[in-house]
Amino acid sequence: MWLMIQVNVELVDVNTRSDVERAVSFREKPRTSMPPPPAMRDHRKSLEAAAYHDVLDLKQLLDLAEKEGRVAVFGSKRNSDTSSVSSISSSSSTISVSSASTSGGASPEPASMSKRRFLPWMRRSRDFDKRSSESLSQELPMKCMDDDPPGSWETREFTSRDAETKLRTPVFFASIDQRDDSAGGESACTALVAVLAAALHANHPTMPTRPELDALIRDGSSEWRKLCDDEAHMAQFPNRHFDLETVLAARTRPIAVQHDKAFVGFFQPESFASLFGAMSFDDIWREISGGGEREPGLADVYIVSWNDHFFVLKVESDCYYIIDTLGERLHEGCDRAYMLRFDRTSEMLSTAPAEDKEEVVVTGKECCREFIKRFLAAIPLREELEIEKKGAGGGAPHRRLQIEFHFTVLQHDER
């Protein structure tokens, strides 16, 4: 089947800056559209002054862009009828592009003109088709991200990797995670949490929109790559997994750790001879939760280190947030960063597949505590307990069961 798509086409100079600005922190009030700044519009030139009505295929259009030494950018508007064709301004070049397709393409942003580079748009379409074909049994159906550009919170259900626990809670997804090609931050989690923590402090109580979270991920990944270019850092960390002290010392962001409010503990240390007397995760959580005495409107932001990975915990009086830039931490196959909110609507259930029944474990914001224990630590804890029981040695409880909470504060420029 041949699908005729009406698009606006502009040729953009290759050196023109990207539509997406480098974001140090996200905006106070989210917007549903991100028009390019005036300076960028000044650099754009139309394909021709006159309107074209030729039918070009994609290859011809890209060849034309290459000949001009520019990048082809398209604009399309979704509409259920053909009346939108006549409403397109005659000041812009109009080209009908034909493409062989048996299904609709990626949906543009609703009620606004979307402008994307051809090749990345094609890649996003293929990636979305791939994701939509995967079976994620532990999730409720996803919304199409193109239908919700700024993103939104929605209640979803997740199952732990050991299939013994279910969680229902609000979740918010980015478009990418740190491993995405546009971010290039495969091992950038330490730099990313510094960028995220600074942004959360600076913009409290606002949480980032999807474009803002995407920008923070790319920004933190960029800071990580700068550290990788430093020979001294690479000599100390050849695997590129920088520790938190190194990232903070590099002043990636104006963020610091208040050590008198930092905690180091272990999951179930009383079950291991080598960890006897150590602070437990439950002890730490009682300190963090503050017995419910936190003043409304205030928030604490912790950088959490566990099992060779970092994520961010935001603690408010009525809810907790977990922000993680590595999708795989949530469930296998997830390729998008996420924010989980644990509030009065959250619920956690224990499951017994053999008996086909479920029991409520906990409700409310304390589901966050149980999420860390049952979704993140349950399997390594079980494996280490088995090794300890056999007395065979070779276990690594210090490495696999240690968890650190670093209390962060914004550090003002002293210059």
Backbone torsions as a table, in degrees:
resi	resn	phi	psi	omega
1	MET	NA	138.8	178.0
2	TRP	-99.4	126.7	-179.6
3	LEU	-108.4	119.8	178.6
4	MET	-89.6	124.1	-179.0
5	ILE	-118.5	124.4	177.7
6	GLN	-88.5	122.2	-178.5
7	VAL	-135.5	154.2	168.2
8	ASN	-94.4	136.8	-176.8
9	VAL	-125.5	133.3	172.9
10	GLU	-128.4	149.9	172.8
11	LEU	-102.1	122.9	-175.0
12	VAL	-109.3	135.7	175.9
13	ASP	-56.8	139.8	-176.6
14	VAL	-61.2	-32.6	-176.6
15	ASN	-85.0	-0.4	179.5
16	THR	-64.7	139.0	-178.5
17	ARG	-64.2	155.6	-176.6
18	SER	-70.7	155.2	175.8
19	ASP	-62.6	-29.5	-175.1
20	VAL	-91.7	114.7	-179.3
21	GLU	-75.7	152.2	173.5
22	ARG	-67.6	122.8	-175.7
23	ALA	-104.3	123.5	173.8
24	VAL	-84.1	-41.5	174.2
25	SER	-143.0	161.5	-176.4
26	PHE	-86.2	165.6	-174.4
27	ARG	-70.4	157.2	178.7
28	GLU	-71.1	-39.4	179.6
29	LYS	-123.3	121.2	-178.1
30	PRO	-68.9	148.7	175.0
31	ARG	-118.9	151.2	-176.7
32	THR	-82.6	-12.7	178.5
33	SER	-140.1	154.2	-177.4
34	MET	-126.2	80.3	-179.8
35	PRO	-66.5	146.7	178.6
36	PRO	-66.2	147.9	-179.5
37	PRO	-65.8	157.5	-177.9
38	PRO	-55.5	-36.2	-178.7
39	ALA	-60.5	-33.6	-179.3
40	MET	-73.4	-39.5	-179.6
41	ARG	-62.3	-33.3	-179.3
42	ASP	-64.0	-25.2	-177.4
43	HIS	-87.0	-12.3	-177.7
44	ARG	-82.7	145.7	177.3
45	LYS	-129.8	139.6	178.8
46	SER	-70.1	157.9	179.4
47	LEU	-59.4	-46.2	174.5
48	GLU	-152.2	162.4	178.2
49	ALA	-69.9	-35.3	-178.5
50	ALA	-86.6	161.9	179.1
51	ALA	-85.8	138.5	177.4
52	TYR	-101.5	147.6	175.6
53	HIS	-131.1	21.9	178.0
54	ASP	-77.1	155.7	176.1
55	VAL	-99.2	113.2	-179.3
56	LEU	-116.6	141.9	172.1
57	ASP	-86.6	174.6	-173.3
58	LEU	-62.4	-40.9	-178.8
59	LYS	-62.0	-43.7	-179.9
60	GLN	-61.8	-40.1	-178.8
61	LEU	-66.7	-42.3	179.5
62	LEU	-68.3	-36.0	176.2
63	ASP	-62.9	-38.6	178.4
64	LEU	-64.8	-41.6	178.7
65	ALA	-63.6	-40.8	-179.7
66	GLU	-65.1	-39.3	179.8
67	LYS	-62.7	-37.2	179.9
68	GLU	-79.9	-9.2	-179.1
69	GLY	72.5	31.3	-177.4
70	ARG	-132.7	-178.1	178.8
71	VAL	-111.5	133.2	-179.7
72	ALA	-79.6	128.7	178.2
73	VAL	-122.2	135.4	-178.1
74	PHE	-114.2	158.0	172.8
75	GLY	-133.3	133.0	-179.7
76	SER	-138.5	152.2	177.5
77	LYS	-127.2	126.8	179.8
78	ARG	-77.1	134.3	177.9
79	ASN	-154.5	145.4	-174.6
80	SER	-79.2	-16.2	178.3
81	ASP	-128.2	178.3	-174.6
82	THR	-90.4	3.3	-178.7
83	SER	-66.8	-20.1	-179.0
84	SER	-67.3	-21.9	-179.0
85	VAL	-62.9	-42.9	-177.7
86	SER	-73.0	-17.0	-177.8
87	SER	-87.3	-5.1	180.0
88	ILE	-72.4	133.8	-177.4
89	SER	-61.8	137.9	179.5
90	SER	-74.1	-7.7	-178.9
91	SER	-77.2	-14.9	178.7
92	SER	-108.3	151.3	-177.2
93	SER	-73.5	131.4	-177.7
94	THR	-114.5	124.5	-179.1
95	ILE	-130.5	133.9	174.0
96	SER	-87.6	122.9	-179.6
97	VAL	-110.2	125.5	178.4
98	SER	-101.9	139.8	178.3
99	SER	-143.7	143.4	179.3
100	ALA	-80.5	122.1	-177.9
101	SER	-156.0	148.1	176.0
102	THR	-110.1	-0.3	179.1
103	SER	-146.0	163.9	179.7
104	GLY	-66.6	152.5	177.1
105	GLY	-81.4	-169.9	179.5
106	ALA	-65.2	138.3	-178.3
107	SER	-74.4	130.4	175.9
108	PRO	-73.8	172.6	-179.6
109	GLU	-65.7	137.5	-178.0
110	PRO	-70.2	142.9	174.4
111	ALA	56.4	23.4	177.2
112	SER	-153.3	157.7	178.7
113	MET	-85.1	122.7	178.2
114	SER	-97.2	138.9	179.0
115	LYS	-128.1	116.8	-176.5
116	ARG	-139.2	153.6	177.0
117	ARG	-73.4	142.9	-172.7
118	PHE	-56.2	-52.7	-172.5
119	LEU	-66.4	-47.1	175.9
120	PRO	-59.2	-36.6	178.9
121	TRP	-61.8	-42.4	178.5
122	MET	-63.1	-40.3	-179.2
123	ARG	-66.7	-39.8	178.9
124	ARG	-63.3	-38.8	179.8
125	SER	-61.8	-43.5	179.9
126	ARG	-66.1	-39.8	179.8
127	ASP	-63.9	-40.4	-179.5
128	PHE	-66.6	-40.9	177.7
129	ASP	-60.6	-38.2	-179.7
130	LYS	-65.8	-44.1	-179.2
131	ARG	-64.0	-41.4	-175.7
132	SER	-67.3	-20.7	-178.8
133	SER	-88.1	-11.4	-179.3
134	GLU	-78.5	148.9	178.5
135	SER	-94.7	111.4	177.0
136	LEU	-114.8	84.1	-171.1
137	SER	-65.0	-23.4	-176.1
138	GLN	-85.3	2.5	-176.9
139	GLU	-116.8	153.2	166.8
140	LEU	-77.9	163.0	-177.1
141	PRO	-56.5	142.5	179.6
142	MET	-84.8	152.8	169.9
143	LYS	-85.7	149.4	174.1
144	CYS	-70.7	123.8	-174.9
145	MET	-64.2	-29.4	179.3
146	ASP	-66.9	-21.2	178.0
147	ASP	-85.6	-4.7	-176.3
148	ASP	-145.4	68.2	-172.8
149	PRO	-53.8	-46.2	-178.6
150	PRO	-75.8	-12.7	-178.1
151	GLY	84.5	162.6	179.4
152	SER	-155.7	156.9	176.4
153	TRP	-81.9	138.0	176.8
154	GLU	-144.1	145.9	179.7
155	THR	-79.8	127.3	-178.3
156	ARG	-131.7	163.9	178.2
157	GLU	-115.4	133.9	179.7
158	PHE	-128.2	148.7	178.4
159	THR	-115.7	136.4	-179.9
160	SER	-66.0	161.0	-176.1
161	ARG	-65.1	-26.5	177.6
162	ASP	-88.4	3.7	176.0
163	ALA	62.4	21.5	-178.1
164	GLU	-104.0	-6.9	-176.6
165	THR	-140.9	142.5	173.4
166	LYS	-120.7	144.2	179.3
167	LEU	-127.4	130.6	171.5
168	ARG	-116.9	118.2	-176.3
169	THR	-161.9	158.4	176.2
170	PRO	-65.9	141.2	-179.9
171	VAL	-139.1	151.5	179.5
172	PHE	-135.2	127.6	-177.5
173	PHE	-107.6	140.6	166.7
174	ALA	-77.7	177.3	174.8
175	SER	-83.6	-22.6	-173.5
176	ILE	-138.5	172.1	163.5
177	ASP	-126.7	-173.7	-171.4
178	GLN	-65.5	-17.7	-178.6
179	ARG	-87.6	-6.6	-178.2
180	ASP	-62.7	147.8	-179.2
181	ASP	-58.1	-32.8	-178.6
182	SER	-74.0	-16.5	178.5
183	ALA	-101.0	-47.9	178.7
184	GLY	64.6	39.8	-177.0
185	GLY	-123.4	53.2	-174.1
186	GLU	-53.4	-41.0	-178.9
187	SER	-116.5	31.8	-170.6
188	ALA	-94.4	13.6	-170.0
189	CYS	-58.9	-34.0	-178.0
190	THR	-67.5	-45.5	176.9
191	ALA	-66.7	-34.9	-178.6
192	LEU	-65.1	-42.1	-178.7
193	VAL	-68.1	-30.7	176.3
194	ALA	-65.6	-44.0	178.5
195	VAL	-64.7	-44.2	-179.4
196	LEU	-65.1	-45.4	-178.0
197	ALA	-61.2	-43.4	178.6
198	ALA	-61.7	-42.1	-179.3
199	ALA	-66.9	-39.9	179.3
200	LEU	-65.1	-40.6	176.0
201	HIS	-62.5	-48.2	-173.2
202	ALA	-68.6	-24.6	-173.3
203	ASN	-115.5	6.8	179.3
204	HIS	-56.7	135.4	11.5
205	PRO	-95.6	7.8	-177.0
206	THR	-73.0	136.9	172.3
207	MET	-100.4	152.3	-174.3
208	PRO	-68.5	150.3	170.0
209	THR	-80.0	175.8	-179.6
210	ARG	-62.1	-49.2	178.1
211	PRO	-59.6	-35.8	-179.9
212	GLU	-69.8	-41.6	177.7
213	LEU	-65.4	-41.2	175.6
214	ASP	-58.0	-44.6	-178.1
215	ALA	-64.9	-38.8	178.3
216	LEU	-64.8	-38.0	178.3
217	ILE	-64.7	-44.7	178.6
218	ARG	-66.3	-37.8	-179.0
219	ASP	-67.0	-45.5	178.6
220	GLY	-64.6	-36.6	177.6
221	SER	-65.8	-36.9	177.4
222	SER	-64.3	-40.2	177.8
223	GLU	-64.0	-37.1	178.1
224	TRP	-64.5	-41.8	179.9
225	ARG	-65.0	-32.5	175.1
226	LYS	-62.7	-41.1	178.0
227	LEU	-64.7	-35.3	179.5
228	CYS	-67.1	-23.2	179.7
229	ASP	-79.7	-9.1	-179.4
230	ASP	-88.0	119.0	-176.1
231	GLU	-62.3	-37.3	-179.9
232	ALA	-64.5	-41.1	178.2
233	HIS	-66.0	-41.7	-178.4
234	MET	-67.9	-30.8	176.7
235	ALA	-66.9	-33.2	-180.0
236	GLN	-84.4	-33.2	-177.7
237	PHE	-129.0	74.3	-177.7
238	PRO	-63.1	-22.4	178.3
239	ASN	-86.9	0.3	176.8
240	ARG	68.4	14.0	174.5
241	HIS	-94.6	85.5	-176.2
242	PHE	-73.6	146.0	176.7
243	ASP	-81.8	168.7	-174.1
244	LEU	-65.8	-37.2	-179.6
245	GLU	-60.3	-40.2	179.7
246	THR	-64.6	-43.3	-179.6
247	VAL	-65.8	-43.4	-179.7
248	LEU	-66.6	-38.2	178.8
249	ALA	-65.0	-28.9	179.4
250	ALA	-76.9	-3.6	179.1
251	ARG	55.2	44.1	175.2
252	THR	-55.6	-39.7	174.5
253	ARG	-145.7	160.1	179.5
254	PRO	-76.0	66.8	-177.5
255	ILE	-129.7	142.6	-179.4
256	ALA	-138.6	161.9	177.9
257	VAL	-104.1	130.6	175.3
258	GLN	-92.2	102.7	-167.7
259	HIS	-67.6	-25.8	179.7
260	ASP	-73.0	-9.5	176.0
261	LYS	-116.2	16.9	177.3
262	ALA	-96.7	150.4	-176.1
263	PHE	-134.3	142.9	173.3
264	VAL	-127.9	126.0	-178.7
265	GLY	-150.9	-171.1	-175.8
266	PHE	-139.7	155.2	173.5
267	PHE	-79.9	121.5	175.9
268	GLN	50.8	55.2	-177.1
269	PRO	-66.2	-23.9	-179.1
270	GLU	-64.0	-15.0	-178.7
271	SER	-91.2	1.6	-176.9
272	PHE	-128.0	128.6	-178.7
273	ALA	-60.5	-38.6	-177.3
274	SER	-73.4	-13.2	-178.3
275	LEU	-112.0	9.5	-176.1
276	PHE	-57.9	130.2	178.6
277	GLY	87.6	-6.6	-179.9
278	ALA	-74.9	156.9	178.1
279	MET	-68.5	137.4	-178.5
280	SER	-95.1	163.6	175.6
281	PHE	-59.3	-40.6	179.9
282	ASP	-63.6	-36.9	175.7
283	ASP	-61.3	-44.7	179.7
284	ILE	-62.4	-43.6	-176.7
285	TRP	-63.1	-35.9	177.1
286	ARG	-63.9	-36.2	177.3
287	GLU	-68.7	-41.7	-177.9
288	ILE	-68.4	-44.4	-177.0
289	SER	-67.7	-25.0	175.4
290	GLY	66.4	20.6	177.3
291	GLY	63.6	22.4	178.2
292	GLY	76.4	16.4	-176.2
293	GLU	-97.0	7.1	-177.5
294	ARG	-68.2	137.0	-178.3
295	GLU	-70.1	133.1	179.5
296	PRO	-58.2	141.2	178.9
297	GLY	93.9	-17.5	178.7
298	LEU	-97.3	158.7	-179.9
299	ALA	-146.6	144.3	172.6
300	ASP	-105.8	142.0	179.3
301	VAL	-121.5	119.8	179.9
302	TYR	-111.6	139.3	165.5
303	ILE	-92.8	121.5	-174.8
304	VAL	-106.3	130.3	177.6
305	SER	-114.6	125.0	178.7
306	TRP	-154.8	131.7	173.0
307	ASN	51.4	51.4	177.1
308	ASP	62.9	29.4	178.7
309	HIS	-146.4	155.0	177.8
310	PHE	-121.8	143.0	169.1
311	PHE	-144.4	175.7	-175.0
312	VAL	-114.8	137.1	174.9
313	LEU	-117.6	122.1	175.8
314	LYS	-108.1	125.2	-174.6
315	VAL	-111.7	118.5	175.3
316	GLU	-117.4	172.1	-175.6
317	SER	-66.5	-30.9	-175.3
318	ASP	-117.1	2.2	-179.8
319	CYS	-163.9	165.7	173.0
320	TYR	-123.2	150.2	173.3
321	TYR	-124.3	139.0	167.2
322	ILE	-114.9	125.6	178.7
323	ILE	-118.3	119.6	-175.9
324	ASP	-131.7	130.1	-177.3
325	THR	-90.7	1.9	178.1
326	LEU	-115.6	107.9	-174.5
327	GLY	-60.3	-32.4	-177.0
328	GLU	-60.6	-20.3	178.5
329	ARG	-67.3	-25.8	-178.8
330	LEU	-82.6	-49.5	175.2
331	HIS	-162.9	156.6	-177.9
332	GLU	-61.7	133.5	178.7
333	GLY	90.5	-6.5	180.0
334	CYS	-75.1	127.3	-178.2
335	ASP	-118.9	27.1	178.6
336	ARG	-132.7	138.1	173.2
337	ALA	-62.3	159.2	-174.2
338	TYR	-148.1	157.5	170.6
339	MET	-125.1	127.0	174.6
340	LEU	-104.8	135.1	175.3
341	ARG	-113.8	126.7	178.8
342	PHE	-109.8	110.4	-177.2
343	ASP	-137.1	-162.7	-175.0
344	ARG	-65.0	-17.0	-179.9
345	THR	-88.1	-8.7	-175.4
346	SER	-74.1	148.0	-179.7
347	GLU	-148.8	136.9	177.2
348	MET	-122.8	135.5	-177.0
349	LEU	-124.2	142.3	169.6
350	SER	-92.1	140.7	-176.5
351	THR	-115.9	145.7	175.1
352	ALA	-129.3	87.3	-174.8
353	PRO	-54.9	-37.7	-178.3
354	ALA	-65.2	-33.9	-178.6
355	GLU	-97.5	-5.7	178.5
356	ASP	53.9	49.1	177.2
357	LYS	-143.2	159.3	-179.2
358	GLU	-131.0	145.0	177.8
359	GLU	-130.0	141.9	179.7
360	VAL	-72.4	126.4	177.5
361	VAL	-89.0	-50.4	-178.6
362	VAL	-160.5	153.2	175.2
363	THR	-127.4	163.5	177.3
364	GLY	84.8	-165.3	-172.7
365	LYS	-66.8	-21.4	179.6
366	GLU	-70.8	-3.6	170.5
367	CYS	-60.9	-24.2	177.8
368	CYS	-62.1	-45.2	178.3
369	ARG	-58.9	-46.3	-177.9
370	GLU	-71.7	-28.4	175.8
371	PHE	-61.8	-45.7	179.9
372	ILE	-62.4	-40.3	-177.7
373	LYS	-74.5	-45.3	-170.4
374	ARG	-92.6	-29.2	-179.7
375	PHE	-94.1	-36.6	-176.1
376	LEU	-95.0	-47.2	-169.1
377	ALA	-99.8	-10.1	-170.8
378	ALA	-59.9	-48.3	-175.4
379	ILE	-69.4	-50.5	177.5
380	PRO	-61.7	-34.2	176.9
381	LEU	-64.3	-43.9	179.4
382	ARG	-62.5	-41.1	-179.8
383	GLU	-66.8	-40.5	179.4
384	GLU	-69.9	-34.5	176.6
385	LEU	-64.9	-38.0	179.0
386	GLU	-65.7	-41.5	177.8
387	ILE	-64.8	-41.8	179.6
388	GLU	-64.6	-38.5	-179.4
389	LYS	-65.9	-38.8	-180.0
390	LYS	-74.1	-21.9	-179.6
391	GLY	66.8	23.3	-176.4
392	ALA	-84.1	-12.6	-176.9
393	GLY	74.8	-177.6	179.0
394	GLY	86.1	-2.6	177.4
395	GLY	-76.6	166.8	179.7
396	ALA	-136.1	59.3	-177.4
397	PRO	-63.1	-32.2	179.5
398	HIS	-62.6	-40.5	-177.5
399	ARG	-81.0	-44.0	-172.3
400	ARG	-85.3	-22.0	-175.2
401	LEU	-111.7	-2.6	179.8
402	GLN	-79.2	137.9	177.0
403	ILE	-136.0	137.4	-176.8
404	GLU	-123.4	138.5	176.8
405	PHE	-120.3	114.2	-177.6
406	HIS	-105.6	112.5	-179.9
407	PHE	-73.5	123.3	-174.0
408	THR	-107.5	151.8	175.3
409	VAL	-139.1	151.5	173.9
410	LEU	-72.7	136.3	-178.9
411	GLN	-108.5	115.8	-177.0
412	HIS	-74.6	147.3	179.5
413	ASP	-66.1	123.1	-175.8
414	GLU	-92.1	1.6	-178.6
415	ARG	-72.7	NA	NA
